[in-house]
Amino acid sequence: MGARRLGLLLRKGGGIILAVGGIWLVVGALPHFLWPLALGVLSIWFGWQLYIFERY
């Protein structure tokens, strides 16, 4: 039971870190144009998907 809870915590924590990193990339990349912006949006989406992922 403890390993399951730890896995859930690590997955949600990883999702939050990826989402924050993606937001940072988007905000920092707006003047630099498209590649970092796209990478940031992808990081936000992937981080959110990782955060909401539930294992059954």
N, CA, C and O atoms as CSV, one atom per row, in Angstrom:
chain,resi,resn,atom,element,x,y,z
A,1,MET,N,N,0.826,-1.185,0.000
A,1,MET,CA,C,0.000,0.000,0.000
A,1,MET,C,C,0.874,1.254,0.000
A,1,MET,O,O,0.556,2.232,-0.676
A,2,GLY,N,N,1.968,1.228,0.753
A,2,GLY,CA,C,2.851,2.387,0.823
A,2,GLY,C,C,3.567,2.646,-0.484
A,2,GLY,O,O,3.774,3.800,-0.860
A,3,ALA,N,N,3.951,1.579,-1.187
A,3,ALA,CA,C,4.639,1.735,-2.473
A,3,ALA,C,C,3.694,2.334,-3.505
A,3,ALA,O,O,4.111,3.131,-4.346
A,4,ARG,N,N,2.428,1.953,-3.440
A,4,ARG,CA,C,1.434,2.494,-4.373
A,4,ARG,C,C,1.244,4.001,-4.153
A,4,ARG,O,O,1.183,4.782,-5.103
A,5,ARG,N,N,1.154,4.380,-2.884
A,5,ARG,CA,C,0.990,5.790,-2.547
A,5,ARG,C,C,2.225,6.595,-2.949
A,5,ARG,O,O,2.107,7.719,-3.437
A,6,LEU,N,N,3.410,6.017,-2.741
A,6,LEU,CA,C,4.650,6.681,-3.133
A,6,LEU,C,C,4.717,6.856,-4.642
A,6,LEU,O,O,5.132,7.908,-5.129
A,7,GLY,N,N,4.305,5.821,-5.392
A,7,GLY,CA,C,4.279,5.923,-6.852
A,7,GLY,C,C,3.340,7.016,-7.321
A,7,GLY,O,O,3.667,7.765,-8.241
A,8,LEU,N,N,2.181,7.115,-6.699
A,8,LEU,CA,C,1.217,8.161,-7.046
A,8,LEU,C,C,1.795,9.540,-6.747
A,8,LEU,O,O,1.652,10.463,-7.548
A,9,LEU,N,N,2.442,9.678,-5.603
A,9,LEU,CA,C,3.053,10.950,-5.223
A,9,LEU,C,C,4.165,11.337,-6.199
A,9,LEU,O,O,4.263,12.498,-6.597
A,10,LEU,N,N,4.998,10.374,-6.585
A,10,LEU,CA,C,6.077,10.657,-7.528
A,10,LEU,C,C,5.533,11.039,-8.901
A,10,LEU,O,O,6.060,11.946,-9.545
A,11,ARG,N,N,4.485,10.358,-9.350
A,11,ARG,CA,C,3.890,10.658,-10.651
A,11,ARG,C,C,3.264,12.059,-10.662
A,11,ARG,O,O,3.456,12.823,-11.608
A,12,LYS,N,N,2.528,12.381,-9.620
A,12,LYS,CA,C,1.913,13.713,-9.545
A,12,LYS,C,C,2.968,14.799,-9.385
A,12,LYS,O,O,2.854,15.870,-9.982
A,13,GLY,N,N,3.990,14.531,-8.583
A,13,GLY,CA,C,5.083,15.494,-8.420
A,13,GLY,C,C,5.816,15.725,-9.735
A,13,GLY,O,O,6.146,16.860,-10.079
A,14,GLY,N,N,6.067,14.645,-10.466
A,14,GLY,CA,C,6.696,14.771,-11.784
A,14,GLY,C,C,5.836,15.560,-12.749
A,14,GLY,O,O,6.349,16.352,-13.539
A,15,GLY,N,N,4.541,15.350,-12.689
A,15,GLY,CA,C,3.625,16.105,-13.547
A,15,GLY,C,C,3.642,17.590,-13.234
A,15,GLY,O,O,3.629,18.423,-14.140
A,16,ILE,N,N,3.671,17.919,-11.963
A,16,ILE,CA,C,3.723,19.328,-11.566
A,16,ILE,C,C,5.028,19.966,-12.017
A,16,ILE,O,O,5.031,21.086,-12.526
A,17,ILE,N,N,6.138,19.256,-11.833
A,17,ILE,CA,C,7.441,19.796,-12.248
A,17,ILE,C,C,7.483,20.025,-13.752
A,17,ILE,O,O,7.976,21.057,-14.207
A,18,LEU,N,N,6.968,19.069,-14.531
A,18,LEU,CA,C,6.942,19.244,-15.986
A,18,LEU,C,C,6.037,20.403,-16.397
A,18,LEU,O,O,6.381,21.163,-17.302
A,19,ALA,N,N,4.898,20.544,-15.749
A,19,ALA,CA,C,3.987,21.635,-16.089
A,19,ALA,C,C,4.616,22.992,-15.764
A,19,ALA,O,O,4.532,23.919,-16.570
A,20,VAL,N,N,5.239,23.117,-14.602
A,20,VAL,CA,C,5.893,24.379,-14.231
A,20,VAL,C,C,7.049,24.674,-15.182
A,20,VAL,O,O,7.236,25.817,-15.601
A,21,GLY,N,N,7.825,23.646,-15.521
A,21,GLY,CA,C,8.911,23.835,-16.484
A,21,GLY,C,C,8.380,24.268,-17.840
A,21,GLY,O,O,8.982,25.113,-18.503
A,22,GLY,N,N,7.264,23.699,-18.254
A,22,GLY,CA,C,6.655,24.090,-19.525
A,22,GLY,C,C,6.170,25.532,-19.505
A,22,GLY,O,O,6.362,26.267,-20.474
A,23,ILE,N,N,5.549,25.935,-18.422
A,23,ILE,CA,C,5.101,27.330,-18.302
A,23,ILE,C,C,6.301,28.270,-18.343
A,23,ILE,O,O,6.256,29.316,-18.990
A,24,TRP,N,N,7.362,27.897,-17.656
A,24,TRP,CA,C,8.575,28.726,-17.648
A,24,TRP,C,C,9.133,28.857,-19.061
A,24,TRP,O,O,9.548,29.942,-19.469
A,25,LEU,N,N,9.145,27.753,-19.810
A,25,LEU,CA,C,9.633,27.805,-21.194
A,25,LEU,C,C,8.764,28.705,-22.063
A,25,LEU,O,O,9.283,29.485,-22.862
A,26,VAL,N,N,7.451,28.601,-21.915
A,26,VAL,CA,C,6.544,29.421,-22.728
A,26,VAL,C,C,6.752,30.894,-22.424
A,26,VAL,O,O,6.891,31.701,-23.343
A,27,VAL,N,N,6.775,31.253,-21.158
A,27,VAL,CA,C,6.929,32.662,-20.781
A,27,VAL,C,C,8.292,33.197,-21.218
A,27,VAL,O,O,8.388,34.316,-21.721
A,28,GLY,N,N,9.327,32.414,-21.030
A,28,GLY,CA,C,10.663,32.855,-21.397
A,28,GLY,C,C,10.920,32.861,-22.892
A,28,GLY,O,O,11.824,33.554,-23.357
A,29,ALA,N,N,10.143,32.101,-23.655
A,29,ALA,CA,C,10.428,31.929,-25.076
A,29,ALA,C,C,9.577,32.807,-25.984
A,29,ALA,O,O,9.795,32.806,-27.196
A,30,LEU,N,N,8.643,33.533,-25.464
A,30,LEU,CA,C,7.774,34.310,-26.344
A,30,LEU,C,C,8.540,35.198,-27.328
A,30,LEU,O,O,8.174,35.216,-28.503
A,31,PRO,N,N,9.577,35.935,-26.923
A,31,PRO,CA,C,10.292,36.743,-27.910
A,31,PRO,C,C,11.172,35.916,-28.850
A,31,PRO,O,O,11.480,36.374,-29.950
A,32,HIS,N,N,11.575,34.735,-28.454
A,32,HIS,CA,C,12.502,33.930,-29.250
A,32,HIS,C,C,11.836,33.137,-30.356
A,32,HIS,O,O,12.520,32.531,-31.181
A,33,PHE,N,N,10.549,33.132,-30.384
A,33,PHE,CA,C,9.733,32.553,-31.452
A,33,PHE,C,C,9.246,31.139,-31.222
A,33,PHE,O,O,8.882,30.800,-30.097
A,34,LEU,N,N,9.227,30.327,-32.214
A,34,LEU,CA,C,8.351,29.160,-32.223
A,34,LEU,C,C,8.876,27.895,-31.543
A,34,LEU,O,O,8.116,27.261,-30.810
A,35,TRP,N,N,10.099,27.504,-31.740
A,35,TRP,CA,C,10.574,26.212,-31.220
A,35,TRP,C,C,10.452,26.115,-29.711
A,35,TRP,O,O,9.846,25.156,-29.234
A,36,PRO,N,N,10.985,27.041,-28.929
A,36,PRO,CA,C,10.820,26.921,-27.471
A,36,PRO,C,C,9.359,27.042,-27.033
A,36,PRO,O,O,8.958,26.435,-26.040
A,37,LEU,N,N,8.574,27.812,-27.762
A,37,LEU,CA,C,7.153,27.944,-27.431
A,37,LEU,C,C,6.442,26.600,-27.599
A,37,LEU,O,O,5.669,26.185,-26.736
A,38,ALA,N,N,6.709,25.933,-28.709
A,38,ALA,CA,C,6.098,24.627,-28.949
A,38,ALA,C,C,6.559,23.606,-27.911
A,38,ALA,O,O,5.757,22.801,-27.437
A,39,LEU,N,N,7.823,23.630,-27.559
A,39,LEU,CA,C,8.355,22.720,-26.551
A,39,LEU,C,C,7.707,22.981,-25.189
A,39,LEU,O,O,7.410,22.041,-24.451
A,40,GLY,N,N,7.494,24.230,-24.864
A,40,GLY,CA,C,6.843,24.575,-23.608
A,40,GLY,C,C,5.400,24.109,-23.552
A,40,GLY,O,O,4.951,23.581,-22.534
A,41,VAL,N,N,4.671,24.302,-24.647
A,41,VAL,CA,C,3.279,23.848,-24.701
A,41,VAL,C,C,3.215,22.325,-24.577
A,41,VAL,O,O,2.359,21.784,-23.877
A,42,LEU,N,N,4.117,21.654,-25.255
A,42,LEU,CA,C,4.166,20.195,-25.169
A,42,LEU,C,C,4.496,19.746,-23.742
A,42,LEU,O,O,3.919,18.771,-23.259
A,43,SER,N,N,5.402,20.432,-23.070
A,43,SER,CA,C,5.756,20.087,-21.692
A,43,SER,C,C,4.578,20.305,-20.746
A,43,SER,O,O,4.353,19.503,-19.840
A,44,ILE,N,N,3.829,21.385,-20.952
A,44,ILE,CA,C,2.648,21.633,-20.124
A,44,ILE,C,C,1.628,20.517,-20.322
A,44,ILE,O,O,1.084,19.989,-19.353
A,45,TRP,N,N,1.370,20.157,-21.585
A,45,TRP,CA,C,0.389,19.119,-21.871
A,45,TRP,C,C,0.830,17.781,-21.293
A,45,TRP,O,O,0.034,17.085,-20.662
A,46,PHE,N,N,2.099,17.415,-21.506
A,46,PHE,CA,C,2.599,16.132,-21.016
A,46,PHE,C,C,2.597,16.095,-19.488
A,46,PHE,O,O,2.247,15.074,-18.895
A,47,GLY,N,N,2.979,17.186,-18.855
A,47,GLY,CA,C,2.965,17.250,-17.393
A,47,GLY,C,C,1.565,17.105,-16.834
A,47,GLY,O,O,1.369,16.436,-15.819
A,48,TRP,N,N,0.586,17.723,-17.482
A,48,TRP,CA,C,-0.801,17.613,-17.030
A,48,TRP,C,C,-1.298,16.184,-17.211
A,48,TRP,O,O,-1.974,15.650,-16.332
A,49,GLN,N,N,-0.973,15.561,-18.337
A,49,GLN,CA,C,-1.382,14.178,-18.559
A,49,GLN,C,C,-0.770,13.253,-17.509
A,49,GLN,O,O,-1.433,12.335,-17.028
A,50,LEU,N,N,0.468,13.487,-17.161
A,50,LEU,CA,C,1.124,12.686,-16.134
A,50,LEU,C,C,0.492,12.925,-14.769
A,50,LEU,O,O,0.372,11.996,-13.971
A,51,TYR,N,N,0.094,14.141,-14.499
A,51,TYR,CA,C,-0.514,14.485,-13.216
A,51,TYR,C,C,-1.893,13.821,-13.058
A,51,TYR,O,O,-2.219,13.341,-11.972
A,52,ILE,N,N,-2.700,13.788,-14.118
A,52,ILE,CA,C,-4.049,13.246,-13.998
A,52,ILE,C,C,-4.109,11.748,-14.256
A,52,ILE,O,O,-5.180,11.160,-14.109
A,53,PHE,N,N,-3.011,11.105,-14.633
A,53,PHE,CA,C,-2.996,9.687,-14.945
A,53,PHE,C,C,-3.269,8.878,-13.681
A,53,PHE,O,O,-2.603,9.060,-12.662
A,54,GLU,N,N,-4.238,7.998,-13.755
A,54,GLU,CA,C,-4.556,7.108,-12.637
A,54,GLU,C,C,-4.390,5.673,-13.097
A,54,GLU,O,O,-4.842,5.313,-14.184
A,55,ARG,N,N,-3.754,4.861,-12.294
A,55,ARG,CA,C,-3.581,3.444,-12.608
A,55,ARG,C,C,-4.659,2.629,-11.952
A,55,ARG,O,O,-4.959,2.823,-10.774
A,56,TYR,N,N,-5.241,1.725,-12.691
A,56,TYR,CA,C,-6.266,0.841,-12.144
A,56,TYR,C,C,-5.782,-0.592,-12.149
A,56,TYR,O,O,-6.509,-1.490,-11.724
